[in-house]
Amino acid sequence: MFCPACGVSVAAGVALCPACGAAMRAPSYRAPQIDAGGKAIASLVLGILGLVVWILPIIGLPVTIIGVVQGAKALHSRQRGMAIAGLILSVIGLVAAAINAAIGAYLGVTGQHSLGQ
């Protein structure tokens, strides 16, 4: 460790520099940002796609679930805004696909669908 004021080598754990008396600071550590730009882009694309394909839950549910996962993984990347947008769009598509699947299942169980007539 070195003194920030005079540059003299100082033993670790010393509060004051023995040469100049300056206060020693603990070395700062900044967590590196993860470069998950590809995941942020994937989340945004899947979120937009999920808003289109929610009408077919068999496609919409997997697409939006993958979009949510990719967006969550990319939240700490440099493209955080894109990851948040993809996450929001994917959640909206996921909710819409789930509601559509529930309505379709209800109609199928109660025999109110028009496919079997």
Helices and strands as residue ranges (DSSP letters): H 37-53, H 57-73, H 80-110
